[in-house]
Amino acid sequence: MAESAEITAILQGWEQDPRGALEQLTPLVYRELRSLAAAYLRRERPDHTLQPTALIHEAWVRLAAQSTPNWKDRSHFFGVAAQIMRQVLVDFARRHRAQKRGGGKQVQLDTRLPLASSVAEDFLALNGAIDKLKAWDARKAHVIELRYFGGMSRDEIAEALSLTVPTVKRDLSVAEAFLRRELAQ
């Protein structure tokens, strides 16, 4: 827990010295962010081509580019990181779909995340379902993002969102059912 307090202190000092905070934060959170990315990608189909390192690097660039983040604590940071990872995957899936259909410029594979067609389509469908969930119940959508994109446990989600663990459990159950229904259509 000492590391958690240290991360929170660094995040709260971000506004005063963003560059210094970034330098201090990187070695503390990079390994955990990479683990989250790897865990998420392990849940994908075995033939996917995304690499955790590429995903986390793109997410890290976007996190570092935040102009005035108001980080509350470690849980808030990882929640935002989960949302950004999801957005990175959506952006690459959209780019891949556009290329598949002849739109957009061609991109070198060594500078972009390669993404199998079926994975891109599945991910875009999931993103659409999460957006519908967010319109119906934003909290449940946030709980899903933290769980599946952020790799957070129910206890961590409850702490991050100031909810009880049973509430998080119910939200996950309802949200998962909502997503299954949306994806089955």
N, C-alpha and C positions, 0 to 999 in steps of 0.2 A: 504494500500500500504506500510505502515511501515514494516509489516511483510515480504513483498516481497523483500524490500531492505535489510532487516536483513538476509533473506535466501541467497540472492545473495552475500552479504559480507562473510557469513560463507563458501559458496561454493568456493569463490575465495581464501579463506585462507586454503583450504583443503590440498594443497601440504605441507605447513609449519607444520601443526599439524593435520594429518588425524584423530587421535583418539579424539582430542578435538573438531574438526569440527563435527565429527559424534555424539558426545554427545550433542552438541548444536543444531544440525540439527534435530535429532530424534523427540523431542517433537513438533517441528515446522511443520514438513512435514508428520509425521506418520498419523495423522488424515486425511489429504487430500489424501494421497496415499490410505488409507483404503477406503475412500469415492469413489475414482476412481475405485478401484477394485470392490467394491459393485455395483457401477453403471454399470460397464461392465458386471458383472455376472447377474444383473437384466435383461439385454437384452437377456440372454440365455433362453433356453426353461425352463418351470417351473419345470421339473423333473431333472434338473442337480443337481449334488451333491457337486460341488466345494464350498468352503467357502471363503469369502473375506479375512478373517484373515490368512488362510493358504497361499493363493496366495500372499498377501502383505508381509508376513514374508519371503517367499522364494525369492521374488523379492528384498526385503530389504537386505537379506544376499548377494545377487549377486551385488547389488549396493555398499554395504559397502566393498566388496572384490576388487573393482576396484583399481588397483595399483596406477596409476597416472592419475586420471580423470582431464580433463581440463574444469571444469565447467565454462560456460560463465555467466549464470544467472539462476534464478528460472525456467524460461520457458525451458531452455536447460536441466536442471535437470529432470523436469517432462517429457520431451520428451524422454530422455534416460530411465526413469522409465517405460514409456509406452512400449518401445521396449523390455525391460527386462521382463515385465509382459507377453507380447505376447510370448516371448521365453520360459518362465516358462510353460505357457499353452501348447505350442507345445511339449516341452520335456515330460510333463506328458501324453499328448495324445499319443505320440509315445510309451512311456513305457507301457501304457495301451493296445495299439494295439499289442505290442510284447507279453505281457502276455496273451492276448486273444487268440493268435495264438500258445501259448505254448512255446514261446521263452523267454529268460531272466529269471532271478531268481524271485521268488515270493517275494512280498514286503508286510509288515504289513500295514494294512489300517490306523493305527493310526500314522504312520510316513510319509505317502505320501498322496497326494491329491487324493481322489477317483474320478473317472470320468466315467460317463455312456458311454457305447460303442458308441451309436449314436452321442453323443456330441463329443467324441474323433474323430470319423471319420469326422464329420462336421467341426471340428476345424482344422484338418489336411488338409482338402480340402481348407478351407479358407486360411490357411497358404501358401499352394501351389499357390493359386491364387494371394496372396499378393507378393510372390516371383516373379511370372511372371510379375506382375505390376511393381515391383522394377526393373526388367531387362528392361522393356519397358520405364519406366519413374520413376526414383528414387524419384524425388520430390513429385510426386503424391502419391507414396507409403508412403512416410514419413508423408504427410498430413493426409492420412487415419489412420496411426498408432497413430498420435497425437490426432485425433478426436475420434476414437473408442476405442483405448486402453489407451490413456492418458486422455480422457474425456475433452479435451481442447475445448474451443469455437472457432469460426472462428476468432474472434478478437485476441485471445491468440495465435493461430497458426500463424496468419499474423505477429504478433510481434516477435514470436520465430524464424520464418524463414525469417524475413525481406521481407515480401511480402505484397501486398495490400489485403484487405478483398475480393474484387471482384475476384482476382486471386485465393485465397483460395477457394472461392465458386465454381469457374469453375473447379479447380483441384479436389475438392470433387465430383462434379457432374460427371466428366469424369471417375474418379477412381471408383466410385460406379457402373457406367455403365459397366466398364471393369470387375469388380469383379462379377457382376450379370451374365454377359456373360460367364465368365470362370466357374462359379459354376453351370450354367445351362447345361454345356456340359457333 
